[in-house]
Amino acid sequence: AAGVIQSPRHLIKEKRETATLKCYPIPRHDTVYWYQQGPGQDPQFLISFYEKMQSDKGSIPDRFSAQQFSDYHSELNMSSLELGDSALYFCASDTFPRRETADTQYFGPGTRLTVL
Amino acid sequence: AQSVAQPEDQVNVAEGNPLTVKCTYSVSGNPYLFWYVQYPNRGLQFLLKYITGDNLVKGSYGFEAEFNKSQTSFHLKKPSALVSDSALYFCAVRDMGGGNKLTFGTGTQLKVEL
């Protein structure tokens, strides 16, 4: 079965540079979520999109922005990178859930960002 | 705000023995609970979820979890552990009142030894 695709898998940047992470959801999934996992930490929610509109926002720095495109893929843009941005960035996808069920978020393999 | 707690940073168990990884939750309203597993340098893999219905939920790779409303717990269990089960396990709760994001526990490192 098709899974969530993330690219690149690894990215090395210098401080103050910019980075763009891409996420391709599972086919027919219309909702995308971004999470950040620092070293030895649990994943923290950053932002989510449904039907190209931002649906929720978490602890995402102002230096970061994201969007979802008409084909449902999403991009996370990160500017003025800092050392503390070094982390594993996950994308997850699902279909917009009804209240009586909770669809499962399926995660991609992640992008490991290293800021030097 | 909703939250989950995993009181154990690490759980050690011998292969063939039963294993339990603990999780307690705090939510307003009905809980929607999940377990994920993370192998080194890999993404999060879904194991199982509790939405409603039977308190014992069966999932992938022989794992199951028991939902206990009175104790606000959702412990992950497996009757017979394998060395290959060694990984990082996360309990999570889904925010059904807002944007459906997952809030994770701090994770429990499971180590299964021969």
Interface residues (C-beta under 8 A of the other chain):
Chain A: V4 T31 Y33 Y35 Q41 D42 P43 Q44 F45 S48 S55 D56 K57 G58 F90 A92 D94 P97 R99 E100 T101 A102 T104 Q105 Y106 F107 G108 P109 G110 R112
Chain B: Y32 F34 Y36 N41 R42 G43 L44 Q45 F46 K49 I51 T52 F90 R94 D95 M96 G98 G99 N100 K101 L102 T103 F104 G105 T106 G107
